[in-house]
């Protein structure tokens, strides 16, 4: 889920196509093609948050409005784990919201330990946190907000420098070792 400006055009470009004109382009209202093209862009006519779902196997897509009624941005989202003593004394680092979408947060940091994993929480508090259903989902995964029945952490393979991106609307994350 992300925010799109009215009147914008876009394409989906996989990593192997960066720097080229090859992209997933719009074919019609439900299908797309993967080709070298300077046309075929998707068009968004209305300002707002959208849920975009793509199926690369079938080359299909949907773009739906996302209802933001009653949803406001969190004041702060923290990345927490043993590396910061689980935030004791509010030592868990604050992530930075993206300027174009205050629901997507990012941080790059060097983790001295990854013992017991990591997770996301709001404003240094355990009252609002996101926990993964699958602790081993890396580099891409999804978390549940204040789950009942599990309080898992995201397992990381080793200490080091990590780049982290998190969407607080969907609970989706990307955690990549640099």
C-alpha positions as CSV (number, residue, x, y, z in Angstrom):
1,X,0.0,0.0,0.0
2,X,1.4,3.3,-1.0
3,X,0.4,6.8,-1.9
4,X,0.2,7.9,-5.5
5,X,-0.2,11.4,-6.9
6,X,-3.0,12.2,-9.3
7,X,-2.1,12.2,-13.0
8,X,1.1,10.1,-12.5
9,X,2.5,7.3,-14.8
10,X,4.5,4.4,-13.6
11,X,6.1,1.0,-14.5
12,X,7.5,-1.9,-12.5
13,X,11.2,-2.4,-13.1
14,X,12.9,-5.5,-11.7
15,X,16.5,-5.2,-10.5
16,X,18.0,-6.9,-13.5
17,X,16.4,-4.2,-15.8
18,X,17.7,-1.1,-13.9
19,X,19.4,1.2,-16.3
20,X,17.5,-0.2,-19.3
21,X,14.1,0.4,-20.9
22,X,12.8,-3.1,-20.1
23,X,9.9,-3.1,-17.6
24,X,6.6,-4.5,-16.7
25,X,4.2,-2.4,-18.7
26,X,0.5,-2.0,-18.9
27,X,-1.1,-4.1,-21.6
28,X,-4.8,-3.6,-20.7
29,X,-7.0,-3.2,-17.5
30,X,-5.9,-6.6,-16.1
31,X,-2.7,-7.7,-17.7
32,X,0.8,-6.5,-18.3
33,X,3.8,-7.4,-20.5
34,X,7.5,-7.5,-19.7
35,X,9.3,-5.8,-22.6
36,X,11.6,-3.1,-23.8
37,X,9.3,-0.1,-24.2
38,X,9.1,3.6,-24.0
39,X,5.3,3.5,-23.6
40,X,2.8,1.2,-21.9
41,X,3.0,3.0,-18.5
42,X,0.3,2.5,-15.9
43,X,-1.7,5.6,-15.2
44,X,-3.1,6.8,-11.9
45,X,-5.9,9.4,-12.2
46,X,-6.7,10.1,-8.5
47,X,-4.7,11.2,-5.5
48,X,-4.6,8.7,-2.6
49,X,-3.4,5.5,-1.2
50,X,-3.5,2.4,-3.5
51,X,-3.1,-1.3,-3.0
52,X,-1.2,-2.7,-6.0
53,X,-1.1,-6.4,-6.5
54,X,1.0,-8.0,-9.3
55,X,1.3,-11.6,-10.3
56,X,4.5,-12.0,-12.3
57,X,3.8,-15.6,-13.3
58,X,0.4,-14.7,-14.9
59,X,1.4,-11.1,-15.8
60,X,-1.8,-9.8,-14.1
61,X,-2.3,-6.8,-11.8
62,X,-4.9,-5.0,-9.8
63,X,-4.9,-1.4,-8.5
64,X,-7.4,-0.6,-5.8
65,X,-8.1,2.4,-3.6
66,X,-7.1,1.9,0.0
67,X,-9.4,3.3,2.6
68,X,-7.4,5.5,5.0
69,X,-10.4,6.5,7.1
70,X,-9.4,7.0,10.7
71,X,-5.7,6.2,10.0
72,X,-3.1,8.7,11.1
73,X,0.7,8.3,10.9
74,X,2.5,7.0,14.0
75,X,4.6,9.6,15.8
76,X,7.6,7.2,15.8
77,X,8.4,3.7,14.8
78,X,11.4,2.0,16.4
79,X,13.6,-1.0,15.4
80,X,14.4,-3.0,18.5
81,X,16.4,-6.1,19.5
82,X,19.2,-7.3,21.7
83,X,21.6,-4.9,19.8
84,X,20.0,-2.0,21.8
85,X,19.1,-4.1,24.9
86,X,15.5,-4.3,23.8
87,X,15.0,-0.6,24.1
88,X,15.8,-0.4,27.8
89,X,15.9,3.3,28.6
90,X,14.4,4.1,25.2
91,X,17.7,3.1,23.4
92,X,15.9,1.6,20.4
93,X,16.6,3.7,17.4
94,X,13.8,5.6,15.7
95,X,13.2,4.9,12.0
96,X,12.7,7.8,9.5
97,X,9.4,8.1,7.7
98,X,9.6,8.6,3.9
99,X,8.8,12.2,2.8
100,X,6.2,11.0,0.2
101,X,4.5,8.4,2.5
102,X,4.6,8.7,6.3
103,X,3.6,5.0,6.6
104,X,6.8,3.8,5.1
105,X,9.8,3.9,7.5
106,X,13.5,3.3,6.9
107,X,16.8,2.9,8.8
108,X,20.3,1.7,8.1
109,X,22.3,0.5,11.1
110,X,25.1,-1.7,12.2
111,X,23.8,-4.5,14.5
112,X,26.4,-5.8,16.9
113,X,24.3,-8.8,17.8
114,X,21.2,-10.4,16.3
115,X,20.6,-12.8,19.1
116,X,16.9,-13.4,19.6
117,X,16.0,-11.4,16.5
118,X,14.4,-8.0,16.0
119,X,11.0,-6.3,15.6
120,X,9.2,-3.0,15.2
121,X,7.4,-1.0,17.9
122,X,5.8,2.4,18.3
123,X,7.2,5.2,20.4
124,X,9.5,3.0,22.6
125,X,6.5,1.1,23.9
126,X,5.6,-2.6,23.8
127,X,1.9,-1.7,23.7
128,X,2.0,-1.3,19.9
129,X,4.3,-3.7,18.1
130,X,4.6,-5.8,14.9
131,X,5.6,-9.4,15.1
132,X,6.2,-11.8,12.2
133,X,4.1,-14.9,11.6
134,X,7.2,-16.4,10.0
135,X,10.3,-15.4,11.9
136,X,12.6,-16.6,9.1
137,X,11.1,-14.6,6.2
138,X,14.0,-12.7,4.8
139,X,14.7,-10.4,3.1
140,X,11.0,-9.8,2.6
141,X,8.3,-10.6,5.2
142,X,5.1,-9.5,6.8
143,X,4.3,-8.8,10.4
144,X,1.1,-8.7,12.4
145,X,0.1,-5.7,14.5
146,X,-0.3,-6.6,18.2
147,X,-0.8,-10.3,17.5
148,X,-2.5,-12.7,19.8
149,X,-1.1,-16.1,20.1
150,X,2.5,-15.2,19.1
151,X,5.1,-12.7,19.9
152,X,7.8,-13.8,17.5
153,X,10.9,-11.8,16.4
154,X,12.4,-11.6,13.0
155,X,15.5,-13.9,12.9
156,X,18.6,-12.4,11.3
157,X,21.5,-14.7,10.2
158,X,24.4,-12.7,11.5
159,X,25.5,-9.3,12.9
160,X,26.4,-6.5,10.4
161,X,25.1,-3.5,8.6
162,X,21.5,-3.7,7.6
163,X,19.1,-1.6,5.5
164,X,15.5,-1.8,6.8
165,X,12.3,-0.6,5.2
166,X,8.9,-1.1,6.9
167,X,5.3,-0.3,5.9
168,X,3.1,0.2,9.0
169,X,-0.1,-0.1,7.1
170,X,0.6,-3.6,5.7
171,X,3.2,-4.8,8.2
172,X,5.5,-5.7,5.2
173,X,9.2,-5.2,5.6
174,X,12.5,-5.6,3.7
175,X,15.6,-6.3,5.8
176,X,18.8,-6.6,3.8
177,X,22.4,-7.0,4.9
178,X,24.6,-4.6,3.1
